[in-house]
């Protein structure tokens, strides 16, 4: 049978696929909210979070984020549920017996999965970052588990071979303590600025150095010292650079995320691994929906004695192992064992092979 356009059968499967998927999302959203409220109600009450903020700033932004993160799993369960029902009702046998090949049967499944993957990709790159900004601000204020913990002994490379060292940074007054700025341009140390503190002005974008010393070095490494009580300077370093964590980078759209990665690589910022994980996750999650669709279809198009229960059990085992592997693969990036473009995609590589093997077996 040649494919000249979508037939009535295609629309029948696509409708079953998408309706089951979105109904499942709506039902799971309700369950997720109930469990999440029970977990966080103490924080909300203790910190007197307004009801309006809880509903509109948090849950209306958190639910789409959560569902998008786990949409491949929901796709997988959707395929298993409605395809197992079709198989048990002998609909799949009737379709294949009518002369439609197994390869042709896969087409509406792939189209549905591609639609969900495309939707998820665009949500993750452009829509959800805006919603995440409101959600993260709420969590920082009312959720004790989302507080940003500042590090110590921070090093940053700025443009033109300038290096900054900061012993600690206070979020309360936007002040860096024991501040050092070194100019290593032209292959040698040209100057070194040290200051007792450096306070960032959020209005002007300038740093105010207090109790500063400047050592200028000539080619013979003889230093000339200047000092003062207060001095303003401009650096390509802002307050936000000290608050980057796995939650705040979720506020960045794809363009901003790429720019941040370039800046972090230039600075030698160790947190670039965390940013690259976020970048590649935005691609791998939508792609995994396609892989899991093929696996789910391949598992459910044959009648088994265990019926739908056996299909569901096998599907859950594969699905949860896949999600677990995705979480585990992030550790390879954090520990610098593998680059992000390999580690984050590794579960997809492996489960693509599993999908191909199961699909070939199902075709027979």
N, C-alpha and C positions, 0 to 999 in steps of 0.2 A: 504494500500500500504506500503510495507516494504522498508526501506531506505537501498539500497545496494550500493549507490554511487550517485554522482551528475548526474541528468538527464538534457536533453536539456532545460526543463523549468527552472531548477535551474540556469543554465548558462545565460538564457535569463533575469531572474530577477536580478542576480548578476551584469550582464553587465549594465542593466538599472540603477541600484543602484549606482555603482561606477562611471559610465560615467557622470550621472547627478550630483553626488557629486563633482567630480573634475572639471567639467565645471563650476558649481556654484562657486567653490572656485576661479577659475581663473577670472570669471566676478566680483566677490566681491572684489578680490584683487585690481583690477583696480579702483573700486569705492572707496575703503578704502584709497588708495594712494592719489587720487584726493582730498578727504575731509581732509586728514591729512596734505597734503601740504598747503592747504588753511588756515589751523589753525596755522601751524608752520612757514610759510614763513617769517613772520616778524623776528622771532628769527634767522632763517638761514641767512637772509640778514644783520641784525644788527651785528651778530657775525662773519660774513664773512665765513660761513661754505663752504668748497670746494665742488664742484659738485660731484667729485669722492667719497668723504666721505659720502655725502648725499645718493648717490645711493648704493654704495657697503658696507659701514660700517653701515648705518642705515637701509634703506628700504629692502635690501636683507636679513637682519637679523631680522627686525621687522615684516615683513609680515608673515613669517613662525610662529613666536611666537604668533602673534595675531590670525591667523587662527587656530592654535592648541588650543589656549585658548577657542575659540568659536566653535570648531569643533563639539561638541555635538548638538549645535543649528543648524549648517549647515546640520548635519545628519538628524535631525528632519524634517527640511524643505524639504530636498531631498526626504525622505520617503513620506511625504504628497503630494508633487508635482507629482511624477511619479506614486504613487499608486492611487491617485485620478483620474489621467488620465486613468489608467488601468480600474478602476471601472466604469468611465463614458463610456468607450469604451466596456463595458461588458466583458472584459478579465477575471476579477476575477470571475464573475459568470460562465463563460465557464470553467475555471480551476476547480472550486469546483463541477460543474455539471459532470465533467469527472470522478469523483470518488476520486479525491485527497482531503484529509481532510484538514481542516483549520490548524491543527497542522503541517502537512507536508508543507503547504504553507509558514509557518513561517521560515522554515529551511534556505532557501537562504538569507532571510533578516538577520537572526542572524549571518550567516557566513560572510556576508558583514560588518555588524556592528562589529563583532569580529575582522575582518581584520583592520578596521579603528581604533578600540580601541587599538589593539596591536601596530599599527603604531604610534598612538598618545602617548601611554605609553613610548615607547622607545625614541621617539623624546623628550618628556618632561624630561626624566631621564638622557639621555646621549648625545644627539645631540644638542638640543637647548641651554643648558647651555654654550657651547663653543661659539655659535653665540651670545648669550645674553651678553657675556663679551664685545664683540666689540660694540654691540648696546648700552649698559649701559654707556660705556666710551664716546661714541658720545653724548648721552643725557646729561651726566654730564657737558660736555664742551659747548654744543650749545643749550640746552633746559633749559630755566630758571625755568621750573616747576619741574625739576628733580634734583635740587641741593640738596646735602646732608646737612642737618642742624644738627649740633652737639648738644648734650644734655649737661646738667650740673649735678653736684653731682652724678657722676657715681660710682657704687660699683661693684666689681668683686671678685669672690672667685677663687683662684688659687689652685694648688694641695697642699697636705699636710697641709691643714688648714691655708693657707696664704690668707689674705684679702687685696685688694687694694681699696683705695678711691681716686678719682680725682675730683677736683672741676670743671675743664674745660679742653678741649683739643683743641689746635689750629692746623687746617689742614695745615696752611701756613708753619709752621716750625716743624711740627710733635712733638709738645711739650705739655706735660701735666703739669698743674699748680696746686700748693698746693697738692702735691703727698704724700700719706701715705700708708705704707705697714706694716701690723701687722701679727706677727707669733703667732697663737693661738693653736699650737700643744700641745699635752699632756694635753689638758683640761684647760690650763691657758695661760695668756698673757706672752710670753717669751721675745719678743722684738718688738720694734716699730721704723720704719724708717720714718722720715718726711723730705721732701725736698721742697724747693721753686719751683723747676721745675724739670721735667724729660723728656729729649729729646730722641726720638727713632731713632736709626741709622739703616736705611733700608739695609745697606750693611752687617753689622756685626750682626744685630738682638739684639744689646745690648741697654740698657737704661742708659743714662748719667745723674746722679743726681747732682744737683747744690745746694750749701748751705744746706747740709744735716745734720741731727742729728740722732743718733742711741741711743735708750734707751734699755738697756738690764736689764731684771727683774729677780731677783733670786726668790726662793720659798717664801721668806718673802715679796715679792713685793717691795724690795728695788731696785731702778734703778741706773744704771751706765751709764753715758752719754758720748758719743763720738760725734765729729763733724768734718766737713771738707768742703772744697770748692767744690770738684768735685770727683765723684766716678762712675765707670761703674759697672753695674750689669745685669744679665740675668734673665728675667721673662718669664713665659709662657703666655705672653700677647704681642700682636703686634699692629701696627698701624691700620691694617685692622679691628681689633675688635671694633674700635670706628666708623667705617664707615658702619657697617651692617645696611641695611634697606631692604624694601620689593623688591627693585630693584636689589641691589647688590647680594642678596642671590640667585637670578635667575641665576647667573653665575656658581653656584655650581652644579656638577653632583650629582647623588643620594648618592654615597659613601661619598663624601665631605659634603653633607647636613646632613647625619646621624652623621658624626663625629662632625660637628658643634653643632648639637642638644645635643649630649652627653657632649660636653665642656660647653655649655651654662647652662645645667641643673646642672653640677658640680659647676659652678661659681655662680649660682643663678641669672643669667642674665635675666631680664624681657623681653628682646627681643626674648626669646626662643619661645614665643607664635607666633610671626610672622614667625619664621623659621618652626614651626610645621604646620602652615597653608599652607605654600609652599609645604611641604612634602606630606600632605594628599591631596592637590589639584591635585598633579601629579597622584594620584591613582583614585580619584573620577571623574575627568573629563573624562577619557577614559571609565570608567564603566557607566557613565551617558549616553553615546552614545547608549549603549545596551538598557537601560531603555526607552529612548526616541524613539528608533526604534520600540519597541513593542507598545508604546502609539500611535505613528503615524500610524502604520499599523492597529491597532484596530479602530482608528477613521475613516479610509478611505476606508474600504472594504465594506461599504454599500452605496448604492445610496441615495442621499438626494436631496430634492427640490432645495436647495441652490447650489447644485453641488460642484465644486472644491472650489468656493469662501467661502462657509460655512466651509468646511474642513480646508482651509487655515486660516480662522479667528479663529476657535477653536484651531488649532494647534499653531498659534502665541500666543494666550492667555496663553495656557499651557506652551509653551516654554519660553516665557518671564517671566512668574511667577516663573518658575524653576530657570532661571538665576538670577532673583532678590532675590529669597530665598537663593541661593548659596552665593551671596554677603552679604546678611543680616546675614547668619550663622557665618560669620567670626567675627562679633561683639561679639558673645557669647564667642569666644576664647580670643579676645583682652581684654574684660572686666572680664575675669576669671570666667564667669558664667558656662561654660561647658568646659571639656577637648576637645582638637582638634579632637581626634579620634571619638568623638560623634558628636560635632557641625558640623564639615565639612562634615561628612557622613549623617547628618540628612536629607537634601533634598533628597538624594538617597533613604533613608529608606522610606520616605513618598511617593515619586513618584514611588517607586517599588510597593507599595500597590495600588496606582492609576493604574499602568500598569496592575497589576493582575486583578483588577476589570474590567477594560475596555476590557482586553483580554477574560475573561470569558463571558462577554456580547457579544463580537464579535463572539465568537464560536457558540453562540446560533442562 
